[in-house]
């Protein structure tokens, strides 16, 4: 009795899983570093809540209570300030 082979799409599924795992591992090891700031949306503004010492935010002079208005030329405004920041942070390299 002949052993049957798996369908072709099993191989595509397995390769896509392995590639996504490799990308996650790469991002974990060599990905972007934590800028060292915790944000809070207060009064429609994105406000720095906590700054970790010896991180990029502290070296840049950011202090707790500072409002974030623009990140890399992208305005951060309104109740969706966190979403605006995430959109700007995708292409931002700290450090």
C-alpha positions in Angstrom: 0.0 0.0 0.0 1.3 3.4 -1.0 1.6 6.2 1.5 -0.3 9.2 0.4 1.3 12.6 0.3 -0.2 15.6 2.0 -2.0 18.2 -0.1 0.1 21.0 -1.6 -1.6 23.6 0.6 -0.4 21.9 3.8 3.2 22.8 2.7 2.2 26.4 2.1 0.6 26.6 5.5 3.6 25.1 7.2 6.0 27.4 5.4 3.9 30.5 6.3 3.8 29.4 9.9 7.6 29.0 10.0 8.1 32.4 8.3 5.8 34.2 10.7 7.5 32.6 13.7 10.9 33.6 12.3 9.7 37.2 11.9 8.4 37.3 15.5 11.7 35.9 16.8 13.7 38.4 14.7 11.5 41.3 16.0 11.8 40.1 19.6 15.6 39.9 19.5 16.5 42.8 17.1 13.3 44.8 16.9 12.6 48.3 18.1 13.5 49.2 21.7 11.2 50.5 24.3 11.4 54.3 24.4 10.8 54.2 28.2 7.5 56.2 28.5 4.0 55.3 29.6 1.2 57.4 28.1 -2.2 58.5 29.3 -4.9 60.2 27.4 -6.0 63.2 29.5 -8.4 65.9 28.3 -8.0 64.9 24.7 -4.2 65.1 24.8 -1.6 62.3 24.9 0.3 62.9 28.2 3.5 61.3 29.4 2.5 59.5 32.6 5.8 57.8 33.7 9.3 58.1 32.4 11.9 55.4 32.9 15.4 56.6 33.6 18.2 55.7 31.2 15.8 55.2 28.3 15.4 57.3 25.1 12.5 59.4 26.5 14.6 60.4 29.6 17.6 61.2 27.5 15.4 63.4 25.2 14.3 65.4 28.3 10.7 64.2 28.4 9.2 64.5 31.9 6.0 63.2 33.5 3.1 65.4 32.6 4.5 66.6 29.3 1.9 66.7 26.4 2.9 64.9 23.2 1.9 67.2 20.3 3.9 65.9 17.3 5.9 62.8 16.7 8.1 62.7 13.6 6.0 65.3 11.9 2.6 63.6 12.6 0.3 65.6 14.8 -1.0 63.8 17.9 -4.5 65.1 18.8 -7.9 64.4 20.1 -9.3 61.4 21.9 -7.5 59.1 19.4 -4.1 60.4 20.4 -2.9 56.9 21.2 -3.8 55.7 17.7 -2.1 58.7 16.2 1.0 57.9 18.3 1.0 54.3 17.2 0.7 55.3 13.6 3.7 57.6 14.0 5.7 55.1 16.1 5.6 52.4 13.4 8.3 54.2 11.4 10.0 55.9 14.4 13.3 54.6 15.7 14.1 55.5 19.3 17.7 56.0 20.5 
